[in-house]
Amino acid sequence: MTDGDRQEPVMVQPLDEDGVTAVALGTIAWTVALVVLLLLRDQLAAAGAQWWIWVALTGALLGLPGLWYTSRRRAAYRRSADR
């Protein structure tokens, strides 16, 4: 590739810098998984995989303080940007 063949880099928007969206989507995904697994509880018991329910519950519950933390952090970012 010669200097005449160089292309300008494509400018893209930065990713979600505060993480609120990522944590919210993850918490929603774990909650949906929990509901589905609760509906399939009998099949899980027959397969000896009831622990999957506890994993989904743990993921959903850990998402709540994560959402609280990232929301507070986003608010702090916005307050400091306003100054």
C-alpha positions as CSV (number, residue, x, y, z in Angstrom):
1,M,0.0,0.0,0.0
2,T,1.4,3.3,-1.0
3,D,0.8,6.7,0.6
4,G,-1.6,7.6,-2.1
5,D,-3.8,4.5,-1.2
6,R,-4.3,5.4,2.4
7,Q,-7.8,5.8,3.6
8,E,-9.0,8.2,6.3
9,P,-10.0,6.4,9.5
10,V,-13.7,6.1,10.1
11,M,-14.9,8.1,13.1
12,V,-17.3,6.3,15.4
13,Q,-19.2,7.3,18.5
14,P,-17.6,6.3,21.8
15,L,-19.1,3.4,23.7
16,D,-21.4,3.9,26.6
17,E,-18.8,5.4,29.0
18,D,-20.8,5.0,32.2
19,G,-21.9,1.4,31.9
20,V,-25.6,1.9,33.0
21,T,-27.0,0.5,29.8
22,A,-24.7,-2.6,29.9
23,V,-25.5,-3.3,33.5
24,A,-29.3,-2.8,32.9
25,L,-29.3,-5.1,29.9
26,G,-27.3,-7.7,31.8
27,T,-29.7,-7.6,34.8
28,I,-32.7,-7.9,32.4
29,A,-31.1,-10.9,30.7
30,W,-30.5,-12.6,34.0
31,T,-34.0,-11.9,35.1
32,V,-35.5,-13.3,31.9
33,A,-33.2,-16.4,32.3
34,L,-34.5,-16.8,35.8
35,V,-38.1,-16.7,34.7
36,V,-37.5,-19.3,32.0
37,L,-35.6,-21.6,34.3
38,L,-38.4,-21.4,36.9
39,L,-40.8,-22.4,34.2
40,L,-38.5,-25.4,33.4
41,R,-38.0,-26.3,37.0
42,D,-39.2,-29.9,36.6
43,Q,-37.0,-30.6,33.7
44,L,-34.0,-29.1,35.5
45,A,-34.8,-31.3,38.6
46,A,-34.9,-34.4,36.4
47,A,-31.5,-33.5,34.9
48,G,-30.0,-32.6,38.2
49,A,-29.4,-29.0,37.1
50,Q,-31.4,-27.0,39.5
51,W,-28.4,-25.0,40.4
52,W,-28.9,-23.1,37.1
53,I,-31.8,-21.3,38.9
54,W,-29.5,-20.1,41.6
55,V,-27.0,-18.9,39.1
56,A,-29.7,-16.8,37.3
57,L,-31.0,-15.5,40.6
58,T,-27.5,-14.5,41.7
59,G,-26.9,-12.7,38.4
60,A,-30.2,-10.8,38.6
61,L,-29.6,-9.9,42.3
62,L,-26.0,-8.7,41.7
63,G,-27.2,-6.6,38.8
64,L,-29.3,-4.5,41.2
65,P,-26.4,-3.0,43.2
66,G,-24.4,-2.7,39.9
67,L,-27.2,-0.7,38.5
68,W,-27.4,1.5,41.6
69,Y,-23.6,2.0,41.5
70,T,-23.3,2.8,37.8
71,S,-26.3,5.2,38.0
72,R,-24.7,7.1,40.9
73,R,-21.4,7.2,39.0
74,R,-23.1,8.6,35.9
75,A,-24.7,11.3,38.0
76,A,-21.3,12.2,39.4
77,Y,-19.9,12.4,35.8
78,R,-22.6,14.7,34.7
79,R,-22.3,16.9,37.8
80,S,-18.6,17.3,37.2
81,A,-19.1,18.0,33.5
82,D,-21.6,20.8,34.4
83,R,-19.0,22.6,36.5
